[in-house]
Amino acid sequence: MGDGATDYRAHLVKQATIAVESDAPDFMNLGPQAKDSAGPSPAFIAWADAHKLNAQEAGGDAMLWFPARLRLLASSGGRRAIPLLRQGLLSPNHQIEYAAALGLAELQDKDSIPYIVQACEAAPAELPALIARSLVYFDDPEAQKALDKYVSKEDARRLREGRAEGKTPL
């Protein structure tokens, strides 16, 4: 019979791996040409069709459940999650990238700061500001410099105030 904590961590790793290895693109339309829409993006619809999935149902996984899996893994506190969270920074789904960045901040993995910054650099439209929010939780000059680069002054101020008041990444 297995150790309950070990079994739980193994389950979290398995679930987070499914999320990180998903090739699903962003559910929402992104970029300057995108129209505001509550429905799935054309890229997501094409992906769902190719995988014989209902786009709306698969969108729930892409936008909610997959990122939640990464957050649960990070909240378990195990540093063995770091490689998987770093892999999440490379996801075509920016909700997974954001959850991975927050998870790395939760684990205070300063060695991941360059990976988070790279994810910001590669992200389209307004997404760098979202991913960069995780950087506020690092006591590191490079992280703070990157936060100021990608997040508006007002948002950076609010994020820093929240952190000073005890807000945590997850």
Secondary structure by P-SEA (a helix, b strand, c coil): cccaaaaaaaaaaaaaaaaaaccccccccccccccccccccaaaaaaaaaacccaaaaaaaaccaaaaaaaaaaaaccccaaaaaaaaaacccaaaaaaaaaaaaaaccccaaaaaaaaaaacccaaaaaaaccccccccaaaaaaaaacccaaaaaaaaaaaaaccccc
